[in-house]
Amino acid sequence: MQQITFTPPSFSAAIFDFDGTLALTDDLWRKVDEAFFAKRGITYDAEIARALSTRGLACGAQWCIERYGLRETPEDICAEWTASSIELYKTDVRLRPGAEDYLIYLREQSIPLALATINDRRIIAAIEHTSVLAFFDAVVCGQEGGRSKAHPDIYYKAACELGVGPAGAVVFEDSPDALATAADAGFATCAVRVHGNEHQGFNELQKIADTCIDGWEELYTHRA
């Protein structure tokens, strides 16, 4: 494990996941997914939650088709998910307590920041009411990163747009699979616990990550 703290110069750049990590969107996506699968007579469960958490819309749609034998195209499934989520993102997305304060702190320290999310850019554009996008020097969305977060492409692209390599950059994630990808790619990693998410697998995250936090408020202690 790398030894990192939450303050520069321990790292020279930071890459953040959005859903779960920075924003309270677990309930939002559960609504979207439960409605989608209920419409098709499929019970939404932990396997589905984890499988879709790192795949992005296109790869997630293909997984659903193959796993459940759906007679739909990936494009149709993505369109349904996108339409449903955009409406919720416009009104229901809120940042987690302390997240904005930490982003402000890093900006004050002149640390370049990137958002690396498997969400479609049209969905992320719907969060303009949170003002969070203004904090980031680079925003990499969906398949712009190349593939799902089972592969490191999205992190490499985010780092490249910040003008850095994996060494010295830290990735903040809430998914075990995504965090393992970032760690294997040479990034320092911080696991962010999502309270109330029974599917997260935080015990697994603790084994993978260089360091972990229960919430963004915890960082004030580390900064003091």
Secondary structure, 3 states (H helix, E strand, C coil): CCCCCCCCCCCCEEEECCECCCECCHHHHHHHHHHHHHHCCCCCCHHHHHHHHCCHHHHHHHHHHHHHCCCCCHHHHHHHHHHHHHHHHHHHCCECCCHHHHHHHHHHCCCCEEEEECCCHHHHHHHHHHCHHHHCCEEEEHHHHCCCCCCCHHHHHHHHHHCCCCCCEEEEECCHHHHHHHHHCCCEEEEECCCCCCCCCHHHHHHHCCEEECCHHHHHHHHC
